Amino acid sequence: MFDPPSGEYNASYPENIAVGSFIASVTASDMDSGPQGEVYYSIVGGNTGNKFSVNTSSGEVRTIASLDRETTATFTLVIRASDGAIHGKARFSNGTLVVHVTDINDNAPAFADAPSVAVSVSETKSVGEVGASVLATDADSGINSELRYTIISGNDGYFTINSTTGDLIVNRSLDMEQIPLPDLEHHLVINARDLGEVVSFNTSVHVNITIAAINEFTPALQHADNFNFTLAENTSPGDGVVLVDINATDADYGVHGHVTYNLVSGMKIYLEYVLFF
């Protein structure tokens, strides 16, 4: 019979506890006399990674390997108390020792795309909007995993960063149709730091931002949208007669502002006339 009768024990230690450290003592008694009343202890379950051992006679549980909360945060050890009866006659009871491994700040923040990341931000993003997000993770728990973000270099005023979320906020107009034209490439170094109280870790990532042009405008004619002409029937096409010079502009930046021209209708009637004639 365990003491307490439930056979339930609990212990809590930091993950940097030294190998060989005492964890807990389990205690059981047997009302028989002689060898059949002697109690022996063993771990029969829950010892993931073989991190613990129990003294067969005393019931003392100790670490025999280093612990890592980020690998296993809780161990539920099944401790068996067996009497000393001959093989095949022994009786036993099982108890449990739950070992909680508490966190220490032993991990630095990590960016998924380190050491550099490329992002594209639309020119239509307004000042105050989120342009992109730069997210790091920390394998620790609690305050040791809480992160704060800062721009440590390359900050030309076009972006600020939300220190808690890592969101990059547009701070100046990115509109490519404005004068002067905004910078189209930005190279920031962003740092993520954890809030560990005893020791704090930080990691940086290079963020290369390209401002993306958006096709916002439709080409606009610089004259009326229809014309009428009269030509003599003997006008030769070889004379290179100019009927009209179509002129349109597009306010978009770059290739989106390049205008091309093509005939989309009106030729069918002429061809039918020629065939009929």
C-alpha positions in Angstrom: 0.0 0.0 0.0 1.3 3.4 -1.0 1.5 6.3 1.4 -0.7 8.2 0.5 -3.1 5.4 -0.4 -3.9 7.0 -3.7 -0.3 6.4 -4.8 -0.2 9.8 -6.4 2.9 12.0 -6.2 3.8 15.3 -7.8 7.1 17.1 -8.3 8.1 20.2 -10.3 11.7 21.2 -11.3 13.3 23.5 -13.8 14.6 21.9 -17.0 18.2 22.7 -16.2 18.2 20.6 -13.0 21.5 18.7 -12.8 21.7 15.0 -13.7 21.6 12.9 -10.5 19.3 15.4 -8.7 16.7 14.1 -6.2 13.1 14.4 -7.6 10.8 12.7 -5.0 10.5 9.7 -2.7 7.7 7.2 -3.0 6.8 5.1 0.0 4.8 1.8 0.3 4.4 -0.8 3.0 3.3 -4.4 3.0 1.5 -6.0 6.0 3.1 -9.4 5.4 6.1 -10.6 7.4 9.5 -11.7 6.2 10.5 -11.4 2.6 6.8 -11.2 1.6 6.6 -7.9 3.5 9.6 -6.3 2.0 8.9 -3.7 -0.7 10.9 -3.1 -3.9 10.4 -0.2 -6.3 10.7 0.0 -10.1 9.6 2.4 -12.9 7.3 0.4 -15.3 5.9 3.2 -17.5 6.1 6.9 -18.5 9.9 7.2 -18.4 10.2 8.8 -21.8 13.8 9.0 -22.9 14.9 7.1 -19.8 15.3 10.3 -17.8 14.7 8.9 -14.3 15.6 6.0 -12.1 14.2 4.8 -8.7 16.2 3.3 -5.9 14.9 -0.2 -5.6 14.9 -0.2 -1.8 14.4 3.5 -0.7 11.9 4.6 -3.4 14.0 7.7 -4.2 13.6 9.0 -7.7 16.5 10.9 -9.4 17.4 12.2 -12.8 19.8 10.1 -14.8 19.8 12.4 -17.9 19.3 16.0 -18.7 15.7 17.4 -19.1 14.4 19.6 -21.9 10.9 21.1 -21.4 10.7 21.9 -25.1 10.9 18.1 -25.8 8.9 16.8 -22.9 7.2 19.1 -20.4 5.5 16.5 -18.2 6.4 13.0 -17.3 3.9 10.6 -15.7 6.0 7.9 -14.2 4.3 4.6 -13.2 6.1 3.4 -10.1 5.5 -0.2 -9.1 5.9 -1.4 -5.5 6.4 -5.1 -5.4 6.8 -7.4 -2.4 9.6 -9.9 -2.0 7.7 -13.1 -2.6 9.2 -15.7 -4.9 8.9 -15.3 -8.6 5.3 -15.9 -9.8 3.9 -15.2 -6.3 4.9 -11.6 -5.9 2.1 -9.0 -5.5 2.4 -5.3 -6.5 0.6 -2.0 -6.6 1.2 0.8 -9.1 1.5 4.5 -8.2 2.1 7.6 -10.3 4.7 10.3 -10.0 3.9 13.3 -12.2 7.0 15.4 -12.9 6.4 18.9 -14.2 9.4 20.3 -16.1 9.4 24.1 -15.8 10.8 26.5 -18.4 14.1 28.4 -18.3 15.0 30.8 -21.1 17.3 28.6 -23.2 16.0 29.3 -26.7 16.4 32.4 -28.9 13.7 33.7 -31.2 13.7 32.2 -34.7 12.5 33.6 -38.0 11.2 31.0 -40.4 12.9 32.6 -43.4 16.2 33.7 -41.7 18.6 35.1 -42.5 16.6 37.1 -45.0 13.1 37.4 -46.3 11.6 39.1 -49.4 8.2 40.7 -49.3 6.1 42.7 -51.7 3.9 45.7 -50.6 1.2 47.1 -52.9 1.5 50.8 -53.8 -2.2 51.1 -52.9 -1.6 50.5 -49.2 -2.6 53.5 -47.2 -0.6 55.1 -44.5 -1.5 53.2 -41.3 -2.2 50.0 -43.0 -0.3 46.8 -42.4 2.0 46.3 -45.4 3.6 43.0 -44.3 4.2 40.9 -41.2 7.5 39.5 -40.0 6.9 36.8 -37.4 9.4 35.0 -35.2 8.7 32.2 -32.8 10.3 31.1 -29.5 10.3 27.6 -28.2 10.2 28.6 -24.6 7.0 29.2 -22.6 5.5 32.1 -20.7 7.3 35.4 -20.6 10.4 33.7 -22.0 8.6 33.2 -25.3 7.0 36.7 -25.5 8.7 38.8 -28.2 9.2 42.4 -29.0 10.2 43.7 -32.5 12.2 46.7 -33.5 13.7 48.0 -36.8 17.4 48.3 -36.0 18.7 49.5 -39.4 17.6 50.6 -42.8 14.6 52.5 -41.5 14.0 55.3 -44.1 10.7 56.4 -42.7 8.4 54.5 -45.0 7.6 51.8 -42.4 7.2 51.4 -38.7 6.8 48.1 -36.8 4.2 47.0 -34.3 6.5 46.0 -31.4 4.2 43.2 -30.3 2.9 41.6 -33.5 5.8 42.2 -35.9 3.4 43.9 -38.4 5.1 46.4 -40.7 2.9 49.5 -40.9 3.0 51.9 -43.9 4.2 55.3 -42.7 4.5 57.2 -45.9 2.6 57.2 -49.2 3.8 54.4 -51.6 1.7 55.7 -54.5 3.9 55.4 -57.7 1.9 58.1 -59.5 3.0 60.8 -57.1 5.9 63.3 -57.5 8.5 62.7 -56.4 8.4 58.9 -56.9 8.7 57.0 -53.7 11.6 54.6 -53.1 10.7 51.3 -54.6 13.2 49.1 -52.7 13.7 49.1 -48.9 16.1 47.0 -46.9 15.3 46.7 -43.2 17.0 44.7 -40.4 14.3 43.7 -37.9 15.2 42.4 -34.4 13.1 40.1 -32.2 13.9 40.0 -28.5 12.3 37.8 -25.9 11.3 39.1 -22.5 13.3 36.6 -20.4 13.9 38.2 -16.9 17.1 36.4 -16.0 18.6 36.3 -19.5 17.2 37.6 -22.8 17.9 36.4 -26.3 17.4 38.1 -29.6 17.6 37.3 -33.3 17.6 39.6 -36.4 16.4 39.1 -40.0 17.0 41.1 -43.2 13.7 42.1 -44.8 13.9 43.2 -48.4 10.7 45.1 -49.4 9.7 45.8 -53.0 6.9 48.2 -53.7 4.5 46.5 -56.3 2.9 48.6 -59.0 -0.8 48.1 -59.4 -2.8 48.7 -62.7 -5.2 51.3 -61.3 -6.0 53.5 -64.3 -7.6 53.1 -67.8 -6.0 54.7 -70.8 -7.5 58.1 -71.5 -7.9 59.6 -75.0 -6.4 63.1 -75.4 -9.1 64.1 -77.9 -12.6 63.3 -79.0 -13.6 59.6 -79.1 -15.0 59.7 -82.7 -14.0 61.2 -86.1 -15.6 61.3 -89.6 -13.6 61.5 -92.8 -14.3 61.6 -96.5 -11.9 60.2 -99.0 -12.0 60.1 -102.8 -12.6 56.6 -104.1 -9.4 56.6 -106.1 -7.2 57.4 -103.1 -4.3 54.9 -103.1 -3.4 53.2 -99.9 0.1 53.4 -101.0 0.0 57.2 -100.6 0.2 56.6 -96.8 -2.8 58.9 -96.1 -3.0 59.7 -92.3 -6.6 59.8 -91.2 -6.0 60.6 -87.6 -3.3 60.3 -85.0 -4.8 58.5 -82.0 -3.3 59.7 -78.7 -4.0 58.2 -75.3 -2.1 58.3 -72.0 -2.2 56.1 -68.9 -1.4 57.5 -65.4 -0.1 54.2 -64.1 3.6 53.7 -63.3 5.9 51.5 -65.4 4.6 48.9 -67.8 1.0 49.5 -66.6 1.3 53.0 -68.1 2.5 51.9 -71.5 -0.2 52.3 -74.1 -0.5 50.1 -77.3 -3.0 50.5 -80.1 -4.8 48.1 -82.3 -7.9 47.9 -84.6 -10.7 45.9 -83.0 -13.6 46.5 -85.4 -14.7 48.3 -88.6 -12.7 46.3 -91.2 -15.4 43.6 -91.8 -17.6 46.0 -93.8 -14.8 47.0 -96.1 -13.9 43.4 -96.8 -17.5 42.4 -97.5 -17.7 45.3 -100.0 -14.6 44.3 -101.8 -15.9 40.7 -102.1 -19.2 41.8 -103.4 -17.7 44.1 -106.0 
